[in-house]
Amino acid sequence: MENEEDPVKKTQVVDARARNISHNVRCTECGSQSIEDSQADIAILLRKLIRDEIHAGKSDKEIYKKLEEDFGETVLYAPKFDLQTAGLWLSPLVVAGAAAGIWAYKKHRQRTNVHVMALNLIRGVPLTPNEKQTMLDLLTPPPSRGNIPSSWWRRWREQ
């Protein structure tokens, strides 16, 4: 009974490995499909080639390397990291870094403008009505429920 199950298990293992590899290989004719999903002639031949390589005892890495050597790096969905593909791999980090930098700069400018206006107010530099209103809007605490603002705050706001 074990002898009957061994070929079945081997076939299932080979099929699973072949499907796994086929999902990671791009069809050279279709471009947007994996060879597992494509019905193009080249995809069928590549699936057969992969199964033959598995039967020959080759590892997954060896099969990927052979496909890359025969068809070029674009046949694989996950290109390797090297000098040519560094821009592809690092571009999301560059975009995220630029966005974070712009956001931080805007926050810094906003905070700096408020601080400059506050320093000018303390130094006795007259503020324009627009600047004074902006200062009051930014520095006024939200109204509390039922509490009357303290007298010093009311006096300062009325000035």
N, C-alpha and C positions, 0 to 999 in steps of 0.2 A: 504494500500500500504506500509506503514511503517512496518507493521508486516511481510510482505513478504521480505523486504530488510534487516531487522535485522538478521535473520538466515544467509543470504548470507554474510553480513558484518562480522558476528561472525566467519563464516567459513573462510573467507579471512584473518581475523586477526590471527586465530589459525594457518592457513597454513603458513602465513608469519613468525610468531614466531617460528614455528616448523622448517621451512627451515633455519632461522637464527641460531637456536641452532644446527641444523644438520650440517651446514657448519663448525662449531667450534668443532665438535666431530670427532675424528679419528676412522676409522673402525678398530676394533680389529683383524679382519682377514686379511685385505688388508695392513694396516699399513700406506700406503702412500696416501690413499684417505679419504675424509670425508665420513660420512655415507650418506650424501645427494647424493654424486656422485657414491657410491658403490652399486652394486647389490647383494652383498653377503647376505646370509640368516641372519647373525647376524646384518647387517646394516638395513635390512628391519624390524627386530624385534626392534631394537633400535629406529628407526623412529616412529614405532607404540607406543613404550613406551613413547617417548617424547610427542606425540599427546595425549595419555591418561593422562599424568601428566598435560598437559596444560588444558585439559577438567576438571581435578580434581581441577583446580584453583591454581596450584602451580606457583610460580614466576620462572623466568629464573635462578636466583641464586640457588634456591632450586633444580631445575632440574639438573644443573651442579654439585651441591654437591652430589646428589643421584648417578649420573653417575660415579663421581669420587670415591665414597665409594664402589660402586658395581664392577667397572672395573679397578680401580687404577688411579693414576694421569696421566699416559701416554695416557689415552683416550682423554684428552683435548689437543688441539693444543697450548694453551698458559698456560704453567705451572705456578703455583703461585711462588712468591718470598719467599723463606725460606732458611735455612742454607744448605739444600741439593742441591738446585738449584742456589745458589749464584754464583758459578763458571760459570754456563751457562749464567746467566744474565750479569755478570761483565766481562767476557772474552773479548768482543769487546772493552771495555774501557781500559783493561790492554794492549791489542795489540796496540791500537791507542796511548796510553801513551808511550809504549816502542818505537814505531816508531818515535814519536815526540821527545823523549829523544835522540835517536840515531842521528836524523837529527840535533838537536840543538848542540849536542856534536861535530859533524863533522863541523858544521858552526863555532863553537867556536875554534876548533883546527885550522881550515883554517885561521881564523882571527888572532889567536894567533901567528901562524907561521910567518905571514906577519909582525906583530908588533915586534916579536923578531928579525927578519932580519933587520927591520928598526932601532931598538934600537942598534943593533950591528954595523950598518953602521954609526950611529951617534957617537957611542963610539969609532970608529976607528978600530973596529975588522975587519980584512980583510975577505971579502966574497969570496966564490968560484965563478967561472964564472957562474955556473948554478944558484946559489942563486942570483947573481947580475942580470942575465937575468930575473929571475922570478920576482925580485923586479921591474925592469923596465917595464915588461909586466903588472904587477898589478897597478903600480903607474902612468903609462903613460896615460894621458887623450886621449880620442878618437880624431882623427884628425877632426878639424873643417873645414868647407867648405870655402876655399880661404884664411883663416887667417894663417899668418905665426906665429909659436910659438915664444914666447918672448925670448929675448937673454939669460936671466939667465937660462931658461929651456934648451935651445939648448946647452949652455956651460956645464950644469950638465950632460946631456945625453952623451956628447962627452967624458967626463972624463973616 
